[in-house]
Amino acid sequence: MTVAIDGAPATGTMTSTMGTLPITGTATADALAMSGTLDMQGISLALGVTGTLVDGAFNGSLKLGDLGTAPFTGKRPGPTV
C-alpha cells in the first residue's frame, strides 16, 4: 500500500497479485481511513482500510467486502541502497 497525504485528503494504491487498486480517503494526525473497489473478473469487491499511526507503525484492519475483516501492521520502508 502506498499513500500520499496532503492535509486531510489521502490518495494511494494497493498492489497485490490481483493488480493495483486506487484508494482514496481521509487522514488525521494519527488515523487513516481509505476505500476502493476491486474488480475481480466482473465481480466488484469493496475494500476499506482503517488504522492508526503509533510509534511509526500503522496498525488497523482491512475490510474485504462481505468476506470479513483482517488485521494488518505496516511500517514505512527504510532507505534503499
C-alpha positions as a LaTeX table, in Angstrom:
\begin{tabular}{lrrr}
\hline
Residue & $x$ (\AA) & $y$ (\AA) & $z$ (\AA) \\
\hline
Met1 & 0.00 & 0.00 & 0.00 \\
Thr2 & 1.29 & 3.43 & $-0.95$ \\
Val3 & $-0.38$ & 6.56 & 0.46 \\
Ala4 & 0.09 & 10.28 & $-0.15$ \\
Ile5 & $-1.44$ & 12.64 & 2.42 \\
Asp6 & $-1.98$ & 16.33 & 1.68 \\
Gly7 & $-3.80$ & 17.73 & 4.71 \\
Ala8 & $-6.96$ & 15.68 & 5.31 \\
Pro9 & $-7.38$ & 14.12 & 1.83 \\
Ala10 & $-5.41$ & 10.93 & 1.23 \\
Thr11 & $-4.87$ & 9.07 & $-2.05$ \\
Gly12 & $-2.92$ & 5.97 & $-2.86$ \\
Thr13 & $-2.76$ & 2.50 & $-4.32$ \\
Met14 & $-2.95$ & $-1.05$ & $-3.01$ \\
Thr15 & $-0.99$ & $-3.62$ & $-5.01$ \\
Ser16 & $-1.43$ & $-7.39$ & $-4.87$ \\
Thr17 & $-1.18$ & $-10.37$ & $-7.17$ \\
Met18 & $-4.62$ & $-9.36$ & $-8.45$ \\
Gly19 & $-3.40$ & $-5.96$ & $-9.66$ \\
Thr20 & $-3.28$ & $-2.37$ & $-8.48$ \\
Leu21 & $-6.27$ & $-0.63$ & $-6.93$ \\
Pro22 & $-6.61$ & 3.15 & $-6.50$ \\
Ile23 & $-7.80$ & 4.12 & $-3.00$ \\
Thr24 & $-8.98$ & 7.43 & $-1.51$ \\
Gly25 & $-9.89$ & 8.61 & 1.96 \\
Thr26 & $-9.13$ & 10.95 & 4.83 \\
Ala27 & $-6.30$ & 11.35 & 7.30 \\
Thr28 & $-5.85$ & 12.98 & 10.69 \\
Ala29 & $-2.72$ & 13.38 & 12.78 \\
Asp30 & $-2.79$ & 9.72 & 13.86 \\
Ala31 & $-5.55$ & 7.95 & 11.88 \\
Leu32 & $-6.31$ & 6.97 & 8.29 \\
Ala33 & $-9.48$ & 5.69 & 6.61 \\
Met34 & $-9.42$ & 4.74 & 2.91 \\
Ser35 & $-11.52$ & 2.73 & 0.49 \\
Gly36 & $-11.64$ & 1.44 & $-3.06$ \\
Thr37 & $-13.32$ & $-1.16$ & $-5.23$ \\
Leu38 & $-11.52$ & $-4.18$ & $-6.66$ \\
Asp39 & $-12.86$ & $-5.67$ & $-9.89$ \\
Met40 & $-12.25$ & $-9.42$ & $-9.99$ \\
Gln41 & $-13.31$ & $-10.79$ & $-13.38$ \\
Gly42 & $-16.55$ & $-8.81$ & $-13.38$ \\
Ile43 & $-17.23$ & $-9.10$ & $-9.63$ \\
Ser44 & $-16.78$ & $-5.94$ & $-7.55$ \\
Leu45 & $-15.36$ & $-6.20$ & $-4.04$ \\
Ala46 & $-15.44$ & $-3.10$ & $-1.81$ \\
Leu47 & $-12.30$ & $-2.71$ & 0.28 \\
Gly48 & $-11.90$ & $-0.50$ & 3.33 \\
Val49 & $-8.74$ & 0.29 & 5.30 \\
Thr50 & $-8.78$ & 1.91 & 8.74 \\
Gly51 & $-5.89$ & 2.32 & 11.09 \\
Thr52 & $-3.87$ & 4.41 & 13.48 \\
Leu53 & $-0.25$ & 5.51 & 13.47 \\
Val54 & 1.58 & 4.68 & 16.71 \\
Asp55 & 5.37 & 4.96 & 17.15 \\
Gly56 & 5.98 & 4.86 & 13.38 \\
Ala57 & 3.83 & 1.77 & 12.76 \\
Phe58 & 0.45 & 1.77 & 11.02 \\
Asn59 & $-1.94$ & $-0.74$ & 12.65 \\
Gly60 & $-5.52$ & $-1.40$ & 11.65 \\
Ser61 & $-7.92$ & $-3.56$ & 9.70 \\
Leu62 & $-8.72$ & $-4.31$ & 6.08 \\
Lys63 & $-12.40$ & $-4.97$ & 5.32 \\
Leu64 & $-12.88$ & $-7.28$ & 2.34 \\
Gly65 & $-16.49$ & $-6.61$ & 1.34 \\
Asp66 & $-18.79$ & $-9.26$ & 2.83 \\
Leu67 & $-15.88$ & $-11.70$ & 3.18 \\
Gly68 & $-14.73$ & $-10.30$ & 6.53 \\
Thr69 & $-12.01$ & $-8.23$ & 8.13 \\
Ala70 & $-8.29$ & $-8.89$ & 8.52 \\
Pro71 & $-5.83$ & $-7.10$ & 10.83 \\
Phe72 & $-2.60$ & $-5.63$ & 9.47 \\
Thr73 & 0.56 & $-3.85$ & 10.58 \\
Gly74 & 2.79 & $-1.77$ & 8.33 \\
Lys75 & 5.90 & 0.33 & 8.63 \\
Arg76 & 7.44 & 2.92 & 6.36 \\
Pro77 & 10.26 & 1.28 & 4.38 \\
Gly78 & 13.78 & 2.35 & 5.16 \\
Pro79 & 16.11 & 3.93 & 2.62 \\
Thr80 & 17.25 & 1.77 & $-0.26$ \\
Val81 & 20.93 & 1.37 & $-1.10$ \\
\hline
\end{tabular}
